[in-house]
Amino acid sequence: MQPNFPQKQHTHLTQKNTAPPTLKAQLKLHKPDIPIRPVVNNRTAPSYKAAKKLNNILKQHLNLENLYTVENSTKLANDLTSITLKDSYRLITLDIKDLYVNIPYQETLHTTRT
């Protein structure tokens, strides 16, 4: 079954020189026991371009407005300076502990040595 994309777009969405995603590790030196944060690079995966295109199509057709997302700290600082706060308002931040998988560094070394 052929997709409903023009040939030029179909050619663009076909990933050339595909490879399995690569896995790298970032050590979290600021945490006790120096856990590892796995980082997966999917850019060379066969489905990367198609998934990106599908995501853009879904964004156009779904109204998933999120008004509380912070893009970066500079934008947050600029936004905060332009709003008027009442004395009853409170600003809070949340740190999501398990947003990223933490792999214990020492345990990983031990496992790989055995």
C-alpha angles and dihedrals in degrees: 000000000000119000120244094249128113113260092253091055092043089055091048092051092051106094113226123206093016121194135174114274113271123236120213130174129228114200114223097219093174093062129077115265089014100255121202126243110208114221119196121200108206098174094106095044115117093241099044099101094040091050091049091050092047090050090054091049092050092048090056094052102036123068101216099154114181113187096178103061119118113213096192140336094260092056090046091052092049092047092049093052092054098054129081114232126203120219090250093059121100128197116214134177127206127208112204104214100200102032087117124035113253117210114196108242099214093044090050092051091049092049093049093049094054 
